[in-house]
């Protein structure tokens, strides 16, 4: 994968000519049409290359409708060209994957981490989910477009990148407790890039560091063929809020969720081994769990229950509980060391949120108290990827932490 930071439009033409592409399908929205697509079109019109533009509304969603529209619009094309950020990127990479066609991207804002990723975030049947997709053959960056993009999009990108703090903690937690495979080099690369960006807030090179960090995050997802290095409990919370139509950018929700998830890790840091051992006798009330799913996932609760009932029943298996509790007690110091290292930047993180004017409280993005409290119980049912929220569901201590917020 090539990432081009200089002369993006000239480099794009050289890339097209080098690979012998004769026809393009350009995917954009009405905002990116004005700020970037016209520059792409001007470059292409200097050649004999054919192109077609599919332009969505600015508030479009990467859902069944949008994917279907590409199906109806597509003609003979050699390569897809996505011009935009989150939604446009996801629509482009998934349709390119399904049509077995290469694609390239022109990011128009440092707003999310999926540019280089091999997965796409789609909304299917109202629920945000992650599916396999393609990675771009190249990414062409016009830094003038990035710097001049709306401030809200750059805030969203920063929130998404800071979500790696808890995503990496969740990955390490699962590795320690359940021996999930982990790539320590990938983990360190992602950690280095979020720290580099965090420490550059307010400096001239902040926006380049931010976009570079977001692209790197996607590259690391592709490297391990999973979104694990970039997505954990903070994304599960964000997806639940998106399911409930909370109207703000994905990265803003992720950034906010990260602060709350760090509070769970802080709670675990202060949790005595004796209290953990006591939880061997705890049992999940499956009837209460089903009632909560019915409230939290209308109207798709039946499929959520079906997907998760086996997982929830396993939480009450005596042998499973005993093994996990024993592992937690045995590895408590190791987990605590990882937590201390990660939350050491909490003060800097809060300062950065204040400087960038990023929401730090749930009510600032339109979440009511009932939905907020329900979020932490419902989020583990978004997908079966072990996180700190799954651990607290297992321990039966979720409500104890939420009540302290």
N, C-alpha and C positions, 0 to 999 in steps of 0.2 A: 504493500500500500504506500502510495506517495502522498506526502503532505506538502503542499506548495504554499509558501508564505510570500513570495515575491512574484510580481507580474502575473497575477492569477488568470487573467483572460487570455493573454498571449500564451501562457503555459497550457491553458486548456485547449487552445487550437492546436498547439504542437502535439499534445497528447492524443487528440482526436485524429489528426493526420497520421501520426506514427502508427496508430492501431488500425487505420483504414476504415473507421466508422463513417458511414454515409448518411445515416438518418438518426435523429435524436428525438426522444420524448422528454420535454422539459416539464417538470412538476413543480408548482409553486402555489402561493396564495396571492391575494390582491395587494397585500403589503409588500411582499418580496418582489412582486412584479415591478414595482416602481423603483425599489432601492438596488436591485441586483439583476433581475432577469433581463431588463432592457440592455444592460452592459453585455450580458452573455449573448443576447440576440444580435447586437451590433457586431460582436466578434464573429459570430457564425455567418452573418449575412455577407461577410467579406469573402466567403467561400461558396462552393456549390453544394454544401451539405444541407439536406432537408431537415426541417424540424417541425414539431407540433408542440403547442403549449396547452397543458391542462391546468387551469387556474381555479383554485378553491377559494371559498370565502375565508376571511381571516380567522374566524372562530370555528373552523372545521375540526372534526375529531377523526382520529385514525380508527375508524370503525367499519362495520360491514358495508355501509353506504359508500364511504369514500373509496374503499378497495374495489367495490363493484363499479364505481364510476370509471376507474382506470381500465377495468375490463372492457367497458363499452367504448371508451375513447381510444384505446390502443390500436395502432395500425402497425405496419412493418417498421420496426425500429431496431437499431443496432445497440443502442445504449440509452439508459435512463439518466437524466440529469436532475437531481433534486436541488432546488434553490429555496432554502429556508432552514428552520431549526427543528424543534421537537416533532410536531405532527407531520410536517412535510417529509422530514427525514425518515420517520417510521413508515409512512405510506410508500415512499420510494423504495426503501430497502426490502420491505416485505413483498411488494409486487414484483420487484426485480428478481427476488429469490424464487417466487412462484413461476415466473416466466423464464427462469434460467437465463437472464439477461444481465450483463454487467451494468454498474451504475457509478456515478461520481456525485459528489456533493459540493455545493457552495453554501457554507454556513452564513447566516445573516445576523446571528446574535450568539453570544456566549451564554446560552440559556439552559443547556442540558448536556448530558454526558454520552449521548448515544451516537455521535457522529461516526466513530470508527467501530462501533459495536457490530457483533454478528447476531444480535437479537433485536426484536422490535417490540415496543409496548403498544398493544392494541386494546381497544375497548370492544369486547365481544359480549353480547347479551347484557350490556350495561356494566360489566365488571372488567376492570383493567387487568390485563394478563400479559405475560411475557412469552413470546414465541420465537422460534428459530427464524433467522433471516440471513441476508447477505451482508458482508462488509464491503464498503466502497473500494473501487479500484484506486481512487485518488480523492483527495480533499483539497479544494482550492480556496484559499483564504484571502479575502479583501479586508485588510485591517481597518481601512477607512469605514467600511460598512459596519464592522464589528464595534468600533469605538463610538460611532454615531447611532447605534441601535438604542431603542428605548431603555431607560434606566431600569425599569421593572424587569426586563428580560435578563439584564446582567445580574440583578439581585437574585433572580431565579437560578441562574447558572451557578452563582456562588453557593446558594443553599444546597443545590444538588451535589456540588463538589464536597461541601463540608459533611454531607451525609455519609461520605466514605469513612469518617471517623467511627461511626457506629456499625457500618456495614463490615468493616474489617474486624472489629471486636466480635461481632456475631460469628464471623467465619472462624476466628480463632477459638471462640467458645465451643463451637460445634466440633472443631478439630480435637480439642482437649477432651470433651465429654464422650463424643461418639466416633472419634477417629476419622472424621470426614477428611478427605484428601485436601491438602492445602499447598499452594505454591508460595513459598516464603519470599522468593525474588519478586514475584508479581505483587505480593502484599507490600513489600518495602517500596517498590516503585510508586504504587498508588499513594502510600503514606507520604513519601517525599514530595509528590506533586501537590497534595492538598496542603502540606505545611508550607511549601514554597509560595503558594498562592495566598494563604492566610497571612503570612508575614509580609506580603507586598501590598496589602490593602492601603490605598491612599498614595501609592507611588506610581510613577509614570508607566512602568511596565506591568502594572496590575492586570490590565485587560488581556494582554498577550499571555501572561502566566495563567490567567483564568481559562482562556480558550485552550491553551496548550494542555492544561491539567485535565480539562474535560475530554479532549481528544485522547490523551494518554489513558484515561480511565476506560474509554471504549476499546482501545487497543489491548488493554490487559484483559478485558472481558473476552475478546476474540482469542487471545492467547490461551486461556483456559477453557474456552468454549462454554462459558457460563457467565451470568451476570453477578455471580457471588462476590467478586472483588469490589462491586460498586453498589450493591443493593441488599439491604437487610430489613430489620424491623422498622426503620424509618420510612422505607418505601412501602412496606405493608400498611402502615398507618396512612400514608399519603394515598394509596390506592383505595383504602376504605373511605376516606374523605371524598375522593373523586367519585366513588360509587354513590355517595350521598350528594353529589352535585355541588360541592364546595367550590365556589367560583374564584379561584386564583390559580396562578401558574404552578405546575407540578413541582418545580424546584423550590418555590416558596413554601409549599406544604412539606417537602422533604427537609428543608432547612429548619423549619419550626419543629417537626417531629424529632429531629436529631437532638434538640435540646432536652426534650422530654425523655427520650430513650437514654440519654446520658444520666438522667436522674435514677433510672432503674439500675444502671451499672454502679452508680454511687451507693445505692441502697445495698446491692450485693456486696460491695466492698466492706460495708459496715455490718454485714450479717454474720453472726457467730456460727461456728460449726455446730454448736448444740441446737440451735434453731433449725438448721438444715436437717440434722438427724431426726428431729421431732416430726418433720414433714413426711417421714416414711408412712405414717398412719393416715395422712390426708387422702381423701377420695374426692374426685371430681363428681359433682352432682350432674349426671348426664341429662336429666330432665330439665334442670335449670339451664344447662348449656343449650339444649334444643330451643327452649323458650327465648333465650337471648339471640340465637341465630335467626329465629323467626322475626324478631323485632329489628335486628340489625341488617338483615339482607332481604327485605321485601323488594321485589316479588320473586327473587331467585333462591329463597332459603332452602328449598328442597334439594337442589343440586349441591349447595354448600354442605348441608347435613350429610348427604350421601358421600361426598368427597372426604369428609373429616371424621365421620363417626368411628371408623376403625382406629384412627390415630387417637381420638379422645378415650375410647375404651381401653387402649393400651396404657394410658396414663394410670389406670387403676390396677394394672397387673402387678401383683406383689413382687415378683422376681425382677421385673423391669424397674419398678420404683426403687427397690433395694440396690440394684446395680448402679443406677444413676446417682442416687444419694451417696453411696460409697465412693463413687468416682469424684463427685463434687467435693466431698470432704478431703479426699486424698490430694486433689489438685487445687484446693482453695488458694494456697499461697501463690501458685503459678498464675492462676486467673487474676488474683488481686494485683500482681505485678503488672500484668498487661493493662488492666483497668487504670492503675495509677499513671502509667506511661501515657495512655491515650487521653485521659481527662486532664492531664497537665496543661493542655492548651485551652481549657474551658474559659479562663479569664480573657485570653486573647480573642477567643471566638465571640464572646459576648460583646467585647469592645468593637469588634469588626461589624457585628450585626447593628450596633448602635450607629457606627459611622456610616454604614450603607443604608440605614433606616429599614432594616429587614424586620418583619413582625417576630415578636418573641413570646406572644401570648395567643392562645387559641381563639379568643374572641375577636382578635384583630383581623382574622381572615374569615369571620362569619360563621364560626362553629359554635353551636349552643352547648351548654354545659352537659346536657343529657347525652348528646352525640359524642362529645369529647370523652366522657367517662366510659361510654360503651366501646369506644374505639380500641382501647387496650385489650379488652376481652375478645373483640371480634377480629382484630388484625391477624392473630395467629392462624386464622382459618382462610386467609387469602391464598396462601400456598404453603406446601409442606416443606419449608426450608427453616431449619432450626435457628432460632434467634433468642435473645434475652427475653422477649415476650413469651415465647414458647416455654422457656425455663420457668418463668413466673406463673404461667398457667399451670405447669406441672407442680410447682411448690404451693400453689393456692394463695400467693401473696400479692397478686396483681392489684387488688383493691386497696391494700395497705399502702402501696406506693402512690396510687392515683389520688387517694385521699390527702396525701401530703402536698399535692400540687396547689 
